[in-house]
Each structure stands twice: as structure tokens, then as C-alpha cells.
Amino acid sequence: MLKYIADKEHYTEVLSRCGSVKHDLWIATADLKDLYVGMGNGRDAEPFLAVLDRLLRRGVEVRLLHAKEPGENFRQDFDRYPGLWSKLDRRLCLRVHFKIMIFDCSTAYIGSANLTGAGMGMKSSDGRNFEAGILTDDPALVDAAADHLDTVWQGCHCGRCRHKHECGDRIDKEQKE
């Protein structure tokens, strides 16, 4: 599969996959906001963090890599899900601008949409961003995207980073030792 994803399809084709992940969900985004998703009954919505909390309780590994601290609304919702506090693997890197989601190491989204309501969420066509990306299960593309995300996750670039003096969450091995 190699599918072009545009606008609302980020919600219907990409974000909707998260709840059915069985083993691993890796997410990288520059911006992170209080994103809401439908609960399946057509009327009610819940924070996307509730979806992540359910995944973690099922034993799914969830990695969340983002560039800046989210706002107050996100933090309030985060505090409602204590499972996220101890089980969510979350890291910050000021230089992250790519948007990648890896589903069970077998499918990847690579595109422009941040993990926000305007980028991926339930907003109407009049309120959402114009976004584009690809969704694929091509092993070469999935592996390349996962490897790229993982090198940042592991701190492989931290030692040479020109922004390390601004980084409050350094992940390189030199800093931790």
C-alpha cells in the first residue's frame, strides 16, 4: 500500500489507526496540542490521550517525540490519565520538525500534519489545516522512517547539536553520565 493522504484523511485514515495498534506506536511531531477524537457513537469526543492511555494499559509501547512542551489544556488532560505518567515514553527535541507515525513496525505515516486538532483532528473542513502525507506499508519506507525517528529518539545527534544549550530534556549519553 502507498496512499496519498490529504486534509481530513489524516483523521479518518491515520489517527483512526492508533486505537487498533497491537504492539508499538511511535509518534513524532513538532507541535502537540489537546487533540480530541470521536468515541464511535457519532456524538461524543474524548482526548486523544485517552486512546494512548488505553493502549498503554493493554501493554502497547507508545513513544511520543515532540519539539516543544504542549499547552495548558493538554497538560490538564494529561493529568487525568495517571497511566501516562509512568508508561508513556515521551521525549523532547527542539529540532524535531518531521511528522511520522509508525504502527506496529509495519505501517508508516510520513507527512506534514502535527498532532493537533487543526492538523489531524476533528475540525471541520473550514477549520482544519491543509495537510499532505503518505501512508504506506512498503517495508523500505517503513524501515527508513522508523530508523530516522529512532536515531533522534536515541539521542544520536545530541552530541553535535547546536541547540543543546537550549534543550531542557537532553537525551544524549554524555549528558546522562
Secondary structure, DSSP 8 states (H G I E B T S, - for coil): -EEEEETTHIIIIIGGGGGG-SSEEEEEES-B---EEE-SSSS-EEEHHHHHHHHHHTT-EEEEEESS---HHHHHHHHT-HHHHHH-EEEE-TT---EEEEETTTEEEEES--BSHHHHSS--TTTS---EEEEE--HHHHHHHHHHHHHHHTTTTGGG-TTTTT-SS---HHHH-
